[in-house]
Amino acid sequence: MKKKLIPIIAMVLIAVICIGIVLAMHPAPKFKVTDPGTPVVMTVNGEEIHAKEYASMMVYSKAYMDNMMTMYGMGTEIWDDPEMSASLFAQLQDQTKQQVVYIHTIVDQFNKAGLKLGRDKVNAMEEQKAQVVEQQGGKTMFGIWLATLGFDEEMYDNILLVSSYVEALNDYYFGENGKALPPRDELLKAFNENYIQVKHVLISTVDDQGNALTGDALAEKTALAEDVLAQAKAGEDFDSLIKTYGEDPGMTQSPEGYIMDKDGNTLTGTMIEEFNKGSWALEVNGVSDLVKTSYGYHIIKRVPLDETKLDDYAAAVASIVKGEDVSFNAMVDQWMAEAQVETTEDFDKINLDNVFDYILPGDGGDQAGTAPAGGASSTDAGPADGQGESNPDAGQAAS
């Protein structure tokens, strides 16, 4: 038995050593300087930003602006108007500059905090990228898709990395025992004083098109709401009533109910005023009378606050305790405001007519290259999901 044990132990040790070697050979990725062969156009806290990175972000920011204008019913032909184009370009310059400052501020703060990405985070980034490559139809099509956004693969990897840095910084400052949080007992006390948790049965009084019901249809819904209210007041299982009669999809997605502050704010939105007022009027385990809103009749039950959810609301609760906004966004805003940002004479040389000259490989910034037809101004590439997210499937890389 002992003779067999020694080889087994040796095999385990060899496996551990091999795993260590593999991890050493595949360290966490680093943020890369994007094409130092192009001119320096900016510095952020003394770090040089080269034209290729700035130009890439300009193309992407332009696509984002076009996407937003389309969403709000404005055509991109507005760029053809000289006066409007000049105004929009000034906005584009500032937006691009802020994007670059954001990115390098995050990288700088990540490094200053001494943070490292764990293997799980690195694996998650690699898996996310692999999924996007597959969605785009393989590496070649992935590269073409990136080009429409002004990115190459290196730039995409940088943006993906910054997204992970944001998550790590947020957790460092606002996760469990985060550096920016008050003591746990103070947080828990403020959480219980300023938040409640409720469930409700919604009896909708609007049709599928959102039009208010009238006549017999409304009378039928009113009678149903009164019947459900009577059942709830009589002690019928509230979750069963939600399942049987409720018409709010949110209760299916969040069967534990909604956690909201005194202004009706939840993690995903703000409750309508009548609902918020009716909820805060209840004691724990109390059931409301019918609460009428534009959505219909609500029968609300206040349930005990789930204290295990405190971490989800930690930043907001910390702001209450400290009497000022201490959210991660506020922290980033302060970092950016304090950043030392300077531009060079090459900064203003980049415009929509020559922006691709700085991105296409082999041409360099001031050399006359040939941009794709129409230059950046003709791109119709917007954020990947079409909903105004700030970067392509890479998590939030810019605020």
CORNOR-V859072 format. One record per backbone hydrogen bond with DSSP energy under -1.0 kcal/mol. CO is the residue of the C=O (numbers start at 1). NH is the residue of the N-H. If there is no record, write none. Layout:
co:CO nh:NH
co:CO nh:NH
This chain:
co:1 nh:5
co:2 nh:6
co:4 nh:8
co:5 nh:9
co:6 nh:10
co:7 nh:11
co:8 nh:12
co:9 nh:13
co:10 nh:14
co:11 nh:15
co:12 nh:16
co:13 nh:17
co:14 nh:18
co:15 nh:19
co:16 nh:20
co:17 nh:21
co:18 nh:22
co:19 nh:23
co:20 nh:24
co:21 nh:25
co:22 nh:26
co:35 nh:38
co:39 nh:51
co:41 nh:344
co:42 nh:49
co:43 nh:342
co:44 nh:47
co:47 nh:44
co:49 nh:41
co:49 nh:42
co:50 nh:54
co:51 nh:55
co:52 nh:56
co:53 nh:57
co:54 nh:58
co:55 nh:59
co:56 nh:60
co:57 nh:61
co:58 nh:62
co:59 nh:63
co:60 nh:64
co:61 nh:65
co:62 nh:66
co:63 nh:67
co:64 nh:68
co:65 nh:69
co:66 nh:70
co:67 nh:71
co:68 nh:72
co:69 nh:74
co:70 nh:73
co:75 nh:78
co:76 nh:79
co:77 nh:80
co:78 nh:81
co:81 nh:85
co:82 nh:86
co:83 nh:87
co:84 nh:88
co:85 nh:89
co:86 nh:90
co:87 nh:91
co:88 nh:92
co:89 nh:93
co:90 nh:94
co:91 nh:95
co:92 nh:96
co:93 nh:97
co:94 nh:98
co:95 nh:99
co:96 nh:100
co:97 nh:101
co:98 nh:102
co:99 nh:103
co:100 nh:104
co:101 nh:105
co:102 nh:106
co:103 nh:107
co:104 nh:108
co:105 nh:109
co:106 nh:110
co:107 nh:111
co:108 nh:112
co:109 nh:113
co:110 nh:115
co:111 nh:114
co:118 nh:122
co:119 nh:123
co:120 nh:124
co:121 nh:125
co:122 nh:126
co:123 nh:127
co:124 nh:128
co:125 nh:129
co:126 nh:130
co:127 nh:131
co:128 nh:132
co:129 nh:133
co:130 nh:134
co:131 nh:135
co:132 nh:136
co:133 nh:138
co:134 nh:137
co:138 nh:142
co:139 nh:143
co:140 nh:144
co:141 nh:145
co:142 nh:146
co:143 nh:147
co:144 nh:148
co:146 nh:149
co:146 nh:151
co:147 nh:150
co:152 nh:156
co:153 nh:157
co:154 nh:158
co:155 nh:159
co:156 nh:160
co:157 nh:161
co:158 nh:162
co:159 nh:163
co:160 nh:164
co:161 nh:165
co:162 nh:166
co:163 nh:167
co:164 nh:168
co:165 nh:169
co:166 nh:170
co:167 nh:171
co:168 nh:172
co:169 nh:173
co:170 nh:174
co:171 nh:175
co:172 nh:179
co:173 nh:180
co:175 nh:178
co:178 nh:181
co:183 nh:187
co:184 nh:188
co:185 nh:189
co:186 nh:190
co:187 nh:191
co:188 nh:192
co:189 nh:193
co:190 nh:194
co:191 nh:195
co:196 nh:260
co:197 nh:303
co:198 nh:258
co:199 nh:301
co:201 nh:299
co:202 nh:247
co:203 nh:297
co:205 nh:213
co:207 nh:210
co:211 nh:207
co:214 nh:218
co:215 nh:219
co:216 nh:220
co:217 nh:221
co:218 nh:222
co:219 nh:223
co:220 nh:224
co:221 nh:225
co:222 nh:226
co:223 nh:227
co:224 nh:228
co:225 nh:229
co:226 nh:230
co:227 nh:231
co:228 nh:232
co:229 nh:233
co:230 nh:234
co:231 nh:236
co:232 nh:235
co:237 nh:241
co:238 nh:242
co:239 nh:243
co:240 nh:244
co:241 nh:245
co:242 nh:246
co:248 nh:251
co:249 nh:253
co:250 nh:254
co:254 nh:257
co:258 nh:198
co:260 nh:196
co:261 nh:264
co:264 nh:271
co:265 nh:261
co:269 nh:266
co:272 nh:276
co:273 nh:277
co:274 nh:278
co:275 nh:279
co:276 nh:280
co:279 nh:282
co:283 nh:286
co:286 nh:302
co:291 nh:298
co:295 nh:205
co:296 nh:293
co:297 nh:203
co:298 nh:291
co:299 nh:201
co:300 nh:288
co:301 nh:199
co:302 nh:285
co:305 nh:307
co:306 nh:309
co:307 nh:310
co:309 nh:312
co:310 nh:313
co:313 nh:317
co:314 nh:318
co:315 nh:319
co:316 nh:320
co:317 nh:321
co:318 nh:322
co:319 nh:323
co:327 nh:331
co:328 nh:332
co:329 nh:333
co:330 nh:334
co:331 nh:335
co:332 nh:336
co:333 nh:337
co:334 nh:338
co:340 nh:45
co:342 nh:43
co:344 nh:347
co:347 nh:350
co:351 nh:355
co:352 nh:376
co:354 nh:357
co:356 nh:360
co:360 nh:363
co:372 nh:375
co:375 nh:378
co:376 nh:379
co:383 nh:386
co:391 nh:393
